[in-house]
Structures are given as C-alpha cells and as structure tokens.
Amino acid sequence: MDTLSPADRSARMARVKGKGSNAEMTVRRLVHRLGYRYRLHGGKLPGRPDLVFPGRKKVIFVHGCFWHRHPDPDCKLARLPKSRHEFWVPKLEGNRARDLRQLAALEALGWRALVLWECGLKDEAFLENEIRTFLDS
C-alpha cells in the first residue's frame, strides 16, 4: 500500500524532471572531466539523447531504472509500485518499447548509442571505462 495519498503521489510524480536529473548531471560532469565535449538533448535525433557527440555520431542516454524498466533482475530501483499495478505495467512497458524503437531508429541513421543506467553510476571507475571505451571505439 502506498504511504502517500493519491493527490500527494500525483504531485510528487509531477515534479520528476526529464532533463538535468542527478544521474544525468553525474554523467555530464564525468564526461566533461574526461575531456569530451558534447551537445545536450539532440532535439532532431530519435529519443532526444541526453548527450550527443555529433563528430563521432554517438549518443549517450542516462536512463532512470524505474522509468525505463532496467532489465537487470538485481536492480532494486526498477521494482514496480505495489499500487495501481494496472496503470504502471502498461505505462512502463510502453516506455521500454519506445526506448527500443528509438535505439533502432538511431542505428538506422548510422548513430551508435550507449545506455547508462542510474544504478550503475556509483562505480565511477567502471563508468569512466565504459564511457572511454564507447567514445574512443
């Protein structure tokens, strides 16, 4: 059972931002510190990637585990809410399906994409290696 009233839950969910999240800012600071320069939120590209590297034709998405349904069974951030199951399952599965369509569309346009998950941002050495390997390949 939800500990918040429906009105409080609605107000809280309405405050969730699509840009400039803590996870995104963590990745942006790291990428900048590594010396890579990028553009933000490629508006003309499918899915509006979080970081765009036009010269490399590469993009990075920073996905929240809950909203994008992280498929890792060990990810605790991706668990479904206990209330309104009939609303959340189609909503979140729709998000996942949309993400897959957008990745395919980017690939069809000749772009390569890296998806970084919110739960994986804690290990900075691993994250740095992932980003360097992706951008330098």
PyMOL commands that place a pseudoatom at each C-alpha (Angstrom):
pseudoatom trace, name=CA, resn=MET, resi=1, chain=A, elem=C, hetatm=0, pos=[0.000, 0.000, 0.000]
pseudoatom trace, name=CA, resn=ASP, resi=2, chain=A, elem=C, hetatm=0, pos=[1.217, 3.475, -0.848]
pseudoatom trace, name=CA, resn=THR, resi=3, chain=A, elem=C, hetatm=0, pos=[2.121, 5.668, 2.127]
pseudoatom trace, name=CA, resn=LEU, resi=4, chain=A, elem=C, hetatm=0, pos=[1.111, 8.828, 0.240]
pseudoatom trace, name=CA, resn=SER, resi=5, chain=A, elem=C, hetatm=0, pos=[-2.387, 9.945, -0.657]
pseudoatom trace, name=CA, resn=PRO, resi=6, chain=A, elem=C, hetatm=0, pos=[-3.239, 9.870, -4.378]
pseudoatom trace, name=CA, resn=ALA, resi=7, chain=A, elem=C, hetatm=0, pos=[-3.010, 13.686, -4.519]
pseudoatom trace, name=CA, resn=ASP, resi=8, chain=A, elem=C, hetatm=0, pos=[0.398, 13.705, -2.792]
pseudoatom trace, name=CA, resn=ARG, resi=9, chain=A, elem=C, hetatm=0, pos=[1.680, 10.910, -5.045]
pseudoatom trace, name=CA, resn=SER, resi=10, chain=A, elem=C, hetatm=0, pos=[0.467, 12.778, -8.136]
pseudoatom trace, name=CA, resn=ALA, resi=11, chain=A, elem=C, hetatm=0, pos=[2.177, 15.982, -7.002]
pseudoatom trace, name=CA, resn=ARG, resi=12, chain=A, elem=C, hetatm=0, pos=[5.427, 14.124, -6.322]
pseudoatom trace, name=CA, resn=MET, resi=13, chain=A, elem=C, hetatm=0, pos=[5.403, 12.342, -9.685]
pseudoatom trace, name=CA, resn=ALA, resi=14, chain=A, elem=C, hetatm=0, pos=[4.656, 15.617, -11.499]
pseudoatom trace, name=CA, resn=ARG, resi=15, chain=A, elem=C, hetatm=0, pos=[7.922, 17.038, -10.133]
pseudoatom trace, name=CA, resn=VAL, resi=16, chain=A, elem=C, hetatm=0, pos=[10.030, 14.333, -11.800]
pseudoatom trace, name=CA, resn=LYS, resi=17, chain=A, elem=C, hetatm=0, pos=[12.178, 16.066, -14.414]
pseudoatom trace, name=CA, resn=GLY, resi=18, chain=A, elem=C, hetatm=0, pos=[13.094, 14.726, -17.828]
pseudoatom trace, name=CA, resn=LYS, resi=19, chain=A, elem=C, hetatm=0, pos=[16.323, 16.724, -18.108]
pseudoatom trace, name=CA, resn=GLY, resi=20, chain=A, elem=C, hetatm=0, pos=[19.071, 17.617, -15.679]
pseudoatom trace, name=CA, resn=SER, resi=21, chain=A, elem=C, hetatm=0, pos=[18.457, 14.750, -13.265]
pseudoatom trace, name=CA, resn=ASN, resi=22, chain=A, elem=C, hetatm=0, pos=[21.114, 13.894, -10.685]
pseudoatom trace, name=CA, resn=ALA, resi=23, chain=A, elem=C, hetatm=0, pos=[22.058, 10.821, -12.718]
pseudoatom trace, name=CA, resn=GLU, resi=24, chain=A, elem=C, hetatm=0, pos=[22.405, 12.856, -15.903]
pseudoatom trace, name=CA, resn=MET, resi=25, chain=A, elem=C, hetatm=0, pos=[24.454, 15.541, -14.156]
pseudoatom trace, name=CA, resn=THR, resi=26, chain=A, elem=C, hetatm=0, pos=[26.814, 12.889, -12.740]
pseudoatom trace, name=CA, resn=VAL, resi=27, chain=A, elem=C, hetatm=0, pos=[27.481, 11.560, -16.238]
pseudoatom trace, name=CA, resn=ARG, resi=28, chain=A, elem=C, hetatm=0, pos=[27.801, 15.038, -17.756]
pseudoatom trace, name=CA, resn=ARG, resi=29, chain=A, elem=C, hetatm=0, pos=[30.394, 16.101, -15.181]
pseudoatom trace, name=CA, resn=LEU, resi=30, chain=A, elem=C, hetatm=0, pos=[32.391, 12.895, -15.684]
pseudoatom trace, name=CA, resn=VAL, resi=31, chain=A, elem=C, hetatm=0, pos=[32.334, 13.126, -19.492]
pseudoatom trace, name=CA, resn=HIS, resi=32, chain=A, elem=C, hetatm=0, pos=[33.450, 16.760, -19.334]
pseudoatom trace, name=CA, resn=ARG, resi=33, chain=A, elem=C, hetatm=0, pos=[36.219, 15.930, -16.851]
pseudoatom trace, name=CA, resn=LEU, resi=34, chain=A, elem=C, hetatm=0, pos=[37.433, 13.191, -19.232]
pseudoatom trace, name=CA, resn=GLY, resi=35, chain=A, elem=C, hetatm=0, pos=[37.878, 15.872, -21.892]
pseudoatom trace, name=CA, resn=TYR, resi=36, chain=A, elem=C, hetatm=0, pos=[34.989, 15.001, -24.205]
pseudoatom trace, name=CA, resn=ARG, resi=37, chain=A, elem=C, hetatm=0, pos=[32.722, 17.755, -25.456]
pseudoatom trace, name=CA, resn=TYR, resi=38, chain=A, elem=C, hetatm=0, pos=[29.102, 17.153, -26.286]
pseudoatom trace, name=CA, resn=ARG, resi=39, chain=A, elem=C, hetatm=0, pos=[25.777, 18.730, -27.084]
pseudoatom trace, name=CA, resn=LEU, resi=40, chain=A, elem=C, hetatm=0, pos=[22.732, 18.303, -24.891]
pseudoatom trace, name=CA, resn=HIS, resi=41, chain=A, elem=C, hetatm=0, pos=[19.420, 16.661, -25.748]
pseudoatom trace, name=CA, resn=GLY, resi=42, chain=A, elem=C, hetatm=0, pos=[19.715, 16.204, -29.506]
pseudoatom trace, name=CA, resn=GLY, resi=43, chain=A, elem=C, hetatm=0, pos=[16.270, 17.510, -30.425]
pseudoatom trace, name=CA, resn=LYS, resi=44, chain=A, elem=C, hetatm=0, pos=[16.378, 16.288, -34.011]
pseudoatom trace, name=CA, resn=LEU, resi=45, chain=A, elem=C, hetatm=0, pos=[17.510, 12.771, -33.137]
pseudoatom trace, name=CA, resn=PRO, resi=46, chain=A, elem=C, hetatm=0, pos=[15.110, 9.977, -32.181]
pseudoatom trace, name=CA, resn=GLY, resi=47, chain=A, elem=C, hetatm=0, pos=[14.678, 9.800, -28.427]
pseudoatom trace, name=CA, resn=ARG, resi=48, chain=A, elem=C, hetatm=0, pos=[16.373, 13.152, -27.718]
pseudoatom trace, name=CA, resn=PRO, resi=49, chain=A, elem=C, hetatm=0, pos=[19.598, 11.614, -26.336]
pseudoatom trace, name=CA, resn=ASP, resi=50, chain=A, elem=C, hetatm=0, pos=[20.995, 13.145, -23.149]
pseudoatom trace, name=CA, resn=LEU, resi=51, chain=A, elem=C, hetatm=0, pos=[24.497, 13.657, -24.571]
pseudoatom trace, name=CA, resn=VAL, resi=52, chain=A, elem=C, hetatm=0, pos=[25.248, 13.929, -28.290]
pseudoatom trace, name=CA, resn=PHE, resi=53, chain=A, elem=C, hetatm=0, pos=[28.701, 13.672, -29.873]
pseudoatom trace, name=CA, resn=PRO, resi=54, chain=A, elem=C, hetatm=0, pos=[27.994, 14.821, -33.453]
pseudoatom trace, name=CA, resn=GLY, resi=55, chain=A, elem=C, hetatm=0, pos=[31.520, 14.348, -34.830]
pseudoatom trace, name=CA, resn=ARG, resi=56, chain=A, elem=C, hetatm=0, pos=[31.593, 10.770, -33.592]
pseudoatom trace, name=CA, resn=LYS, resi=57, chain=A, elem=C, hetatm=0, pos=[27.938, 10.031, -34.463]
pseudoatom trace, name=CA, resn=LYS, resi=58, chain=A, elem=C, hetatm=0, pos=[27.486, 8.689, -30.943]
pseudoatom trace, name=CA, resn=VAL, resi=59, chain=A, elem=C, hetatm=0, pos=[24.963, 9.404, -28.210]
pseudoatom trace, name=CA, resn=ILE, resi=60, chain=A, elem=C, hetatm=0, pos=[24.589, 8.577, -24.534]
pseudoatom trace, name=CA, resn=PHE, resi=61, chain=A, elem=C, hetatm=0, pos=[21.286, 8.005, -22.786]
pseudoatom trace, name=CA, resn=VAL, resi=62, chain=A, elem=C, hetatm=0, pos=[21.166, 8.167, -18.987]
pseudoatom trace, name=CA, resn=HIS, resi=63, chain=A, elem=C, hetatm=0, pos=[18.161, 6.061, -18.036]
pseudoatom trace, name=CA, resn=GLY, resi=64, chain=A, elem=C, hetatm=0, pos=[16.411, 6.044, -14.703]
pseudoatom trace, name=CA, resn=CYS, resi=65, chain=A, elem=C, hetatm=0, pos=[15.948, 2.410, -13.692]
pseudoatom trace, name=CA, resn=PHE, resi=66, chain=A, elem=C, hetatm=0, pos=[12.301, 2.866, -12.696]
pseudoatom trace, name=CA, resn=TRP, resi=67, chain=A, elem=C, hetatm=0, pos=[11.052, 4.872, -15.681]
pseudoatom trace, name=CA, resn=HIS, resi=68, chain=A, elem=C, hetatm=0, pos=[12.889, 2.850, -18.310]
pseudoatom trace, name=CA, resn=ARG, resi=69, chain=A, elem=C, hetatm=0, pos=[12.411, -0.593, -16.679]
pseudoatom trace, name=CA, resn=HIS, resi=70, chain=A, elem=C, hetatm=0, pos=[16.006, -1.651, -16.164]
pseudoatom trace, name=CA, resn=PRO, resi=71, chain=A, elem=C, hetatm=0, pos=[16.024, -5.333, -17.185]
pseudoatom trace, name=CA, resn=ASP, resi=72, chain=A, elem=C, hetatm=0, pos=[18.656, -6.340, -14.585]
pseudoatom trace, name=CA, resn=PRO, resi=73, chain=A, elem=C, hetatm=0, pos=[16.827, -8.574, -12.074]
pseudoatom trace, name=CA, resn=ASP, resi=74, chain=A, elem=C, hetatm=0, pos=[19.176, -7.385, -9.300]
pseudoatom trace, name=CA, resn=CYS, resi=75, chain=A, elem=C, hetatm=0, pos=[18.277, -3.712, -9.766]
pseudoatom trace, name=CA, resn=LYS, resi=76, chain=A, elem=C, hetatm=0, pos=[16.220, -2.606, -6.779]
pseudoatom trace, name=CA, resn=LEU, resi=77, chain=A, elem=C, hetatm=0, pos=[15.408, 0.768, -8.360]
pseudoatom trace, name=CA, resn=ALA, resi=78, chain=A, elem=C, hetatm=0, pos=[13.370, -0.870, -11.145]
pseudoatom trace, name=CA, resn=ARG, resi=79, chain=A, elem=C, hetatm=0, pos=[10.766, -2.537, -8.954]
pseudoatom trace, name=CA, resn=LEU, resi=80, chain=A, elem=C, hetatm=0, pos=[7.117, -1.954, -9.778]
pseudoatom trace, name=CA, resn=PRO, resi=81, chain=A, elem=C, hetatm=0, pos=[4.906, 0.054, -7.432]
pseudoatom trace, name=CA, resn=LYS, resi=82, chain=A, elem=C, hetatm=0, pos=[2.538, -2.037, -5.327]
pseudoatom trace, name=CA, resn=SER, resi=83, chain=A, elem=C, hetatm=0, pos=[-0.467, 0.188, -6.025]
pseudoatom trace, name=CA, resn=ARG, resi=84, chain=A, elem=C, hetatm=0, pos=[-2.184, 0.828, -9.383]
pseudoatom trace, name=CA, resn=HIS, resi=85, chain=A, elem=C, hetatm=0, pos=[-0.461, -2.138, -10.980]
pseudoatom trace, name=CA, resn=GLU, resi=86, chain=A, elem=C, hetatm=0, pos=[-2.920, -2.000, -13.910]
pseudoatom trace, name=CA, resn=PHE, resi=87, chain=A, elem=C, hetatm=0, pos=[-1.689, 1.536, -14.698]
pseudoatom trace, name=CA, resn=TRP, resi=88, chain=A, elem=C, hetatm=0, pos=[2.044, 1.114, -14.138]
pseudoatom trace, name=CA, resn=VAL, resi=89, chain=A, elem=C, hetatm=0, pos=[2.710, -2.106, -16.044]
pseudoatom trace, name=CA, resn=PRO, resi=90, chain=A, elem=C, hetatm=0, pos=[1.479, -0.861, -19.454]
pseudoatom trace, name=CA, resn=LYS, resi=91, chain=A, elem=C, hetatm=0, pos=[2.948, 2.609, -18.848]
pseudoatom trace, name=CA, resn=LEU, resi=92, chain=A, elem=C, hetatm=0, pos=[6.446, 1.380, -18.030]
pseudoatom trace, name=CA, resn=GLU, resi=93, chain=A, elem=C, hetatm=0, pos=[6.439, -1.402, -20.634]
pseudoatom trace, name=CA, resn=GLY, resi=94, chain=A, elem=C, hetatm=0, pos=[5.406, 1.235, -23.178]
pseudoatom trace, name=CA, resn=ASN, resi=95, chain=A, elem=C, hetatm=0, pos=[8.417, 3.308, -22.132]
pseudoatom trace, name=CA, resn=ARG, resi=96, chain=A, elem=C, hetatm=0, pos=[10.684, 0.299, -22.638]
pseudoatom trace, name=CA, resn=ALA, resi=97, chain=A, elem=C, hetatm=0, pos=[9.204, -0.462, -26.074]
pseudoatom trace, name=CA, resn=ARG, resi=98, chain=A, elem=C, hetatm=0, pos=[9.606, 3.199, -27.105]
pseudoatom trace, name=CA, resn=ASP, resi=99, chain=A, elem=C, hetatm=0, pos=[13.257, 3.148, -25.983]
pseudoatom trace, name=CA, resn=LEU, resi=100, chain=A, elem=C, hetatm=0, pos=[13.939, 0.083, -28.151]
pseudoatom trace, name=CA, resn=ARG, resi=101, chain=A, elem=C, hetatm=0, pos=[12.265, 1.723, -31.174]
pseudoatom trace, name=CA, resn=GLN, resi=102, chain=A, elem=C, hetatm=0, pos=[14.322, 4.879, -30.677]
pseudoatom trace, name=CA, resn=LEU, resi=103, chain=A, elem=C, hetatm=0, pos=[17.589, 2.941, -30.391]
pseudoatom trace, name=CA, resn=ALA, resi=104, chain=A, elem=C, hetatm=0, pos=[16.747, 1.087, -33.618]
pseudoatom trace, name=CA, resn=ALA, resi=105, chain=A, elem=C, hetatm=0, pos=[15.932, 4.388, -35.354]
pseudoatom trace, name=CA, resn=LEU, resi=106, chain=A, elem=C, hetatm=0, pos=[19.258, 5.877, -34.259]
pseudoatom trace, name=CA, resn=GLU, resi=107, chain=A, elem=C, hetatm=0, pos=[21.115, 2.817, -35.513]
pseudoatom trace, name=CA, resn=ALA, resi=108, chain=A, elem=C, hetatm=0, pos=[19.286, 3.055, -38.861]
pseudoatom trace, name=CA, resn=LEU, resi=109, chain=A, elem=C, hetatm=0, pos=[20.549, 6.652, -39.149]
pseudoatom trace, name=CA, resn=GLY, resi=110, chain=A, elem=C, hetatm=0, pos=[24.129, 5.492, -38.540]
pseudoatom trace, name=CA, resn=TRP, resi=111, chain=A, elem=C, hetatm=0, pos=[24.400, 6.559, -34.891]
pseudoatom trace, name=CA, resn=ARG, resi=112, chain=A, elem=C, hetatm=0, pos=[25.759, 4.398, -32.062]
pseudoatom trace, name=CA, resn=ALA, resi=113, chain=A, elem=C, hetatm=0, pos=[24.202, 4.634, -28.616]
pseudoatom trace, name=CA, resn=LEU, resi=114, chain=A, elem=C, hetatm=0, pos=[25.326, 3.844, -25.079]
pseudoatom trace, name=CA, resn=VAL, resi=115, chain=A, elem=C, hetatm=0, pos=[22.684, 3.415, -22.392]
pseudoatom trace, name=CA, resn=LEU, resi=116, chain=A, elem=C, hetatm=0, pos=[23.847, 4.089, -18.839]
pseudoatom trace, name=CA, resn=TRP, resi=117, chain=A, elem=C, hetatm=0, pos=[21.565, 3.009, -16.008]
pseudoatom trace, name=CA, resn=GLU, resi=118, chain=A, elem=C, hetatm=0, pos=[21.023, 5.037, -12.856]
pseudoatom trace, name=CA, resn=CYS, resi=119, chain=A, elem=C, hetatm=0, pos=[22.008, 2.132, -10.586]
pseudoatom trace, name=CA, resn=GLY, resi=120, chain=A, elem=C, hetatm=0, pos=[25.361, 1.739, -12.372]
pseudoatom trace, name=CA, resn=LEU, resi=121, chain=A, elem=C, hetatm=0, pos=[26.595, 5.261, -11.737]
pseudoatom trace, name=CA, resn=LYS, resi=122, chain=A, elem=C, hetatm=0, pos=[28.012, 4.556, -8.290]
pseudoatom trace, name=CA, resn=ASP, resi=123, chain=A, elem=C, hetatm=0, pos=[31.136, 2.770, -9.583]
pseudoatom trace, name=CA, resn=GLU, resi=124, chain=A, elem=C, hetatm=0, pos=[32.970, 5.713, -11.129]
pseudoatom trace, name=CA, resn=ALA, resi=125, chain=A, elem=C, hetatm=0, pos=[35.983, 3.702, -12.350]
pseudoatom trace, name=CA, resn=PHE, resi=126, chain=A, elem=C, hetatm=0, pos=[33.715, 1.277, -14.224]
pseudoatom trace, name=CA, resn=LEU, resi=127, chain=A, elem=C, hetatm=0, pos=[31.623, 4.150, -15.586]
pseudoatom trace, name=CA, resn=GLU, resi=128, chain=A, elem=C, hetatm=0, pos=[34.716, 6.008, -16.771]
pseudoatom trace, name=CA, resn=ASN, resi=129, chain=A, elem=C, hetatm=0, pos=[35.960, 2.881, -18.548]
pseudoatom trace, name=CA, resn=GLU, resi=130, chain=A, elem=C, hetatm=0, pos=[32.539, 2.318, -20.198]
pseudoatom trace, name=CA, resn=ILE, resi=131, chain=A, elem=C, hetatm=0, pos=[32.440, 5.881, -21.498]
pseudoatom trace, name=CA, resn=ARG, resi=132, chain=A, elem=C, hetatm=0, pos=[36.048, 5.934, -22.729]
pseudoatom trace, name=CA, resn=THR, resi=133, chain=A, elem=C, hetatm=0, pos=[35.670, 2.568, -24.468]
pseudoatom trace, name=CA, resn=PHE, resi=134, chain=A, elem=C, hetatm=0, pos=[32.443, 3.666, -26.154]
pseudoatom trace, name=CA, resn=LEU, resi=135, chain=A, elem=C, hetatm=0, pos=[33.628, 7.092, -27.284]
pseudoatom trace, name=CA, resn=ASP, resi=136, chain=A, elem=C, hetatm=0, pos=[37.104, 6.023, -28.402]
pseudoatom trace, name=CA, resn=SER, resi=137, chain=A, elem=C, hetatm=0, pos=[35.994, 2.973, -30.409]
for i in range(1, 137): cmd.bond("trace and resi %d" % i, "trace and resi %d" % (i + 1))
show_as sticks, trace
zoom trace
